[in-house]
Amino acid sequence: MPTRNVRLSAIHAFFHFVASRNPEHLELAQRVLGIPFKRAQQRVIDYLEYEEIDPILKAIDRNTGHGARDYALLATMFNTGARVQEIADLRVRDLQLGKPFQVRLFGQGKKERYCPIWPQTAAVLRVFCKTRDLESQPEAHVFVNHRGAPLSRFGIRHILGKCLVRAGDDAPNLLKKRLHPHSMRHSTAVALLKSGVDLSTISHLLGHASPATTTGTPKSILR
């Protein structure tokens, strides 16, 4: 059954036609066109608390190829707060795993920015790249699927969902949340905010503003 706004949209379209063809009914048409659309209540975006990231990472079997990839993927996403597509597009040449530890991200409009990462994240990525023999392949994508193709947004969502289910045995509260890859970005922002980082710096790190001086970082959750 059509929703209220869909029906109202059809009525508005009809009275736009009436107003253009029958000027004598213009006043009535204007009154109808003045009926506002119903605003939907904005859904609260779920995110992961700092304490909830740990069981997700611990539930990943890092001794398998897919497990090592999933661990490195989620750790990098949480550390950087990168958009899903930014992570999917990440190439070996974009990693700086020696001091200063950072990754280069290309955001909306191919806007380039550098995001600092923890030494622990750099170590995870270093081992992962060495295992995949990526050190001599600067153009290679860092995160790929079983066919060797770059992970898609859907693939990253699937990996996050799979890891959440596994972590749900020890942290059942995770299964109650509506989480998706963008939730990791919100989780990073919340962690930075709780660590005392100012909003302008957080906006810069997430690719929303001009450069600013970093005033702090959240403690690492990597082991």
N, C-alpha and C positions, 0 to 999 in steps of 0.2 A: 504494500500500500504506500502511495506517495507520502513523503513527509510534509509537514506544514510548510516549510520553506520552498519545497519543490512546487507545491500547489500555488503558493503565493507568487512564485516566480512566473508561473504560467498566466496567472491573473494579471500581473504587472505587464507582461508582454501584450496581452489582449488590450488592456487599457491604453498602452502606448499607441497601439493601432487605432483605437477609438479616437484618441486625442488628435491624431494626425489626419483622420478622415472626417470626423464630425466635430468641428470646433464648438458647436452648441452644447456639447457634453463635456467640454474641457474642465469645468469646475468639478464635476463628478470624477472625472479621470484623475485629476490632481489629488483629490481626497483619497482615492484608492491607491494611487502610486505613493502616497505618503505613509501607507501602512508599513511599518518596519519589519524586517526579517527577525526571526527569533534567534537570539544569540545562544549558541551551544556552550555549555559549561566546559571550560578548558580543563582537560584531564591533567592531573599532577604527574609530572615526569618522575618515574622511579629511578633511583641511582643506588650505587653500592657504597655502603659505609666502609671506612678504612678496614675495620675488623672483618668485613665480609669478603674482601679480596683474597685474603690469606687462604681460607679453606678452598676457594676456587682453584688457586694455583697449586695447592697441595694435592688436590684430587687428580691432577694431571700426571700421567705416567711419562716422565721425561726420558725413560730408557728406550722408547720407541721413536721412530722417525716422525710420526704425526704428533706424538706427545711433545717432543722437543719443539716442533713448530708451533703447536698451540700455546705452549708456555711462553715462548719468546713473543708470539703475537699478542697475547693478552697483557703480558708485562709491559710491552712497548706501548700498547694502547692506553693503559692506565697511567703510565709514566708521562706520556706526552699529551694526552687528551686530544690526539689527532682525530680528524674526521675519518670515517670508514674508508672513503675513497682515497684519502691521503695515505693511509696504511696500505691499501691495495696497490697503490702506485709506487710504493717505496722500493727503491733500487739500491744495490750494494754501494754505488758511488755516493749515495746520500747519507751513508753512515760514517760518523767519525768516532771510532771506538778507542782512540787514544786521547789524552787530555788536550783540550777540553772536550769532554764527552758530549756529543750532540748528534741530532739527526736533522737533515734538511727536509722540509715538507713543502709541497706545492699545493696551496689552497685554492679557493675559488678564484677564477680568472687567472690561474697559474701564478698566483702571488706567492713568492718564495719567502720562507722564514726558517730560522734555525731554532730548534727547541733543545734545551739542555736535558740530559738524561743522567740518572744515577750511575755511579761506578758499577753497581750490581747489575743494572740493566745492560750496560755496555759489555760486562763479562758474559752475560747470558747470550747476547747477540754475537759476541766474538766466537764462543764455542759453537753456536748454531751455524754460523757462516763457515767455520772451519770444517764442521762435520759434513756440510753440503758442498765443500770445496768451492766456495763462492769468492774467496779472496782474490782470485785471478779473473773474476767475471764482473767487472764494475757495472755493466749494463744489465745484469740479471736482476729480476725481481726477487726481493728477499723472501716473500711469503707466496708459495705456490701450492696448487692442489696436487692430487695424486697423478695427474696427467702432465704435470710440469708447467701448467698454465697459471698465470697470476690469479690469486684468489679474487673472487667476485664479492660484491656486497652481500649477496645471498650466502656465499660460502662462509664468510666471516660470521654472519648471523647464526648459521648452523653450528659452527664451532663453539660460539659463546653458549648457545642453548644446550649443546651436548655437555659442556663443562659444568654448566649450572646444575644439570640433572645429576651428574656424578657427585658434585659438592653437596647436593641436597640431603644426602644421607647423614652428613655430619652437621649441616646447617640448614634444617628444613625451612627456615624463614625465607631463604632465597627463592624457594619455589612459589612463594606467595606474591612475588614481585613481577611486574610486567617489565621485563628487561629486554633490551635490544642493543646492538652495537653502539648507538648514539648515547646509551646510558653510561657507557664507559667514559665518554667525554664529560658528561655531567658529574660523574663520580670524581674525576680529576679536579674539576673546578671546585667541588665541595671540599675535597681534601686540601687543596691549596688555600682556600678561604679559611678553613679551620686551623691551618698551620700559620695563619697570620699574614698571608700574602695579600697585598692590596688589590682592589678590583681592577685598576687600570693595568697592572702587571698581568693579572690572570687573563684579561681580555687580549693583551698582546701575545701571551704564550699560546692562546687558543686561536690566534690569527684574526682577532676582531678589532685591533687597534694599532696605533703607531708604537714603535719601540719604547720601552720603559725599563727602568732599573729593577731587577729582581730583588725583592726584599726578604725572600725566604723560600724554602722548599719543604714539602712534606717528607717525613722520614720514609725510607725505603721499606717496602713490604717483601722484597725479594730475599731469599735465603741462598 
